[in-house]
Amino acid sequence: MKFKQKEVSSIMKILAVNGSARDFGNSYNILNSCLNSFDKNNNMTELVQLSELQIKSCTSCYSCKSPGNPCVIQDDISTVNNKILESDLLIISSPIYMWQISALTKIFMERLYPLYHFDKPSELSGKKLILIFTQAAPDENMFNSYFEHVKASMIFLGFDVIDIIVVPGLRMPTDYEKFPDIPNKIKSLIGREFLL
């Protein structure tokens, strides 16, 4: 079920997930600047740092695919997944390492699998998602085919992927400052679905 347009009087919950191993690098700073741009009177925002959590790799045991069974791994992912289910919008940011998303982001995405079901609709069905990829490579189109692959995997889980934002040429932790328009771009994108 797709989310209806947000009423002016309601509170929008925005969850951002930073998949960088650097707590306060470009990926973090871009997410933080985006969250700070939202009106705090009408929005609740939270930024999750995956590097600060205990999250183990999926073991492909398929226990979560038995009716009523949650993931058997006891770590912090259940808390993060509950936050996702409670949110109206999820923003995931990951740096590109060796032509791929970070290992932290990959593990996080794999651990979303318990929310996808064989016998009923995904718990993530219609959940709004924006993907942000930060990269040192100056060519923003260099990894487009890979980004589309990541997008397809998230659509498979049930997400409604609003857009992919690529931020190229980032080497120093403060290089994100070269792209001050990103918060406004994100607000414009989600304006199609929500009233901010």
N, C-alpha and C positions, 0 to 999 in steps of 0.2 A: 504494500500500500504506500503510495507516495504521500509525503507530507503536504498538508494544505498550507496556503500562504499564511504567514504569521500575523496574528492580530496585533494592532499597535500596543494594546495594553498588556500583552503577554511577554514573558521573559524568554529570550532565546539562549540556549545553552550551547556554547562553542567549546569544543575540546581540541587542543592541539597536541600532537605527539612528535617529539623530536627524536629521530633515529640516529643522531650523530654520537660518536664516542667522545666528542669534544663538547662538554657541557655548555660552553658559552662561545661557540664558534658561529659561523655564518648561518647555519641552519637554525640554531636557537635564536639568534638575533632577528632573523627575518620573521620567525613565528611570534616572537615577543612584540615586535613592532606592529605586527598585524593585530594581535590581541589588544594592544594598547590603543589602537585606533577605533575600537568599537565603543559605542556609548555604554558606559557602565550602568546607566539607569535602566536600560532595556535589555541588557545582555549579561549573562554569567559566563566568564571565561576561565579556562584552566589550561596550564601547559604541563605536560607529562614528559619527564626526561627518562627515556628508556635506560640510559647508562646508570641511573641511580637505583634501578629496580633489580630484583632477582627474578629473571625470566629464563627458563630452560627451553631447550629445543623440543619441538614436537617429536614424539617417538613413533608416530604412525601406528599406534596400537588399536585405533578405531573404537576404543571404548566409548567415546563420545557419540558414536553413531548408533548405540543401543538406546531405545526410547527411555527418556528420563535420566540418562547418565551424563553428568558433567565431565569435564576434563579431569583425568585422574592425577595430573601433575599438580602438586601443591607448591605454588609460588605466587608472585604478584600479578600474574596475568588476569586472574579472575576479577581483581579490583579494577584493572584498566578496562576490561571488557564490559563490566557493569557501567562504568563511566561512559563508554561509547554508546551503549544501549539507551542511556538516559539523555544523551546529547541530541541536539537538532542538527548540528554540523560537526564533522570531523575533518581536521586538517592534519595531514601527515607530511613531514619534511624529512628528507634523507639526502645525505651527501652521496655522490657517486664515487665509489672506490673500485678500481679495476673493472670499469665499464658496467658496474652493477650497483644496486642499492647496498647500503651498509649491512653487515652481518646482523646487527641489532634489529634493523628494520625488517629484514627477511624473517628472523625468528618471530618477531612480533606478528607479522602478517600470517605466518603459518599457524600461530596459536589462536587466530580468529576462526579457524576451521570448526571448532565445536559449536559455533553460532549458525553454521550452515547445516541443514538437515535433509535427509533423503525422503522422509515421510511427511514433511510439512514445510511451509514456506520458511525461508531463512529469517532468522531474527534480525538480520541486517537489511532486509528487503526495503528499498527506498531510502535508506540512510544516506544523507548528502555527504559527499566527500570531495575534498580538493587535495591534489597531490602536488607537492613542491619538491623539485629536485635541484640541489646545488652542486655545481661542478667547477673544477679548475679549467677544464677545456673551454676555450673562448667561443667555439662554435656551438650555439644552442641547439642545433639540429643533429649533432653528432650521434646522439644516442636515442633518436626518436623511435626507432623500431623497438628498442628495449623498453622504453617508456610505455609504448602501446601494449606491450606484453604485460607489464605490471598493471596497467589499467584494466586489461581484460581479466586478469586474475581477481581483481577487486570487484568487477562487475559480476563475475561468477559467484562470488560470496554473497552478492545481493546489493552492493552499494550502487547508488546513483552518483557516478563520477561527474561532477560539474565541469572540472577542467584540470589540465596539467599545466603547471607553471615551472618553467626552466629558468634558472638563474646562473648564467655562465661566467667564466673568467674570475672565479673566486679562489684566491690563494691565501691571502692574509685574512686573519679573523675579522678585520674591519672592512673588508671589501664589499660587504652587503650594503654599505652606505652609498654605493654607486647606484643603487636601485631603490630610491625613496618612494617610487610610485607603486610598489607591490601591494601595500595595504589598501590603497584606493582601488587597485585592480581587483583584489579579492572581494572588497565590499561591492563593487559593481557586478561581479559575477553572481554573488549570492543574492543580490537585489532582485534577480529574476524569480527567486523562490521565496524570499522572506522580505518583510518590511523592516528596515533597520532604523 
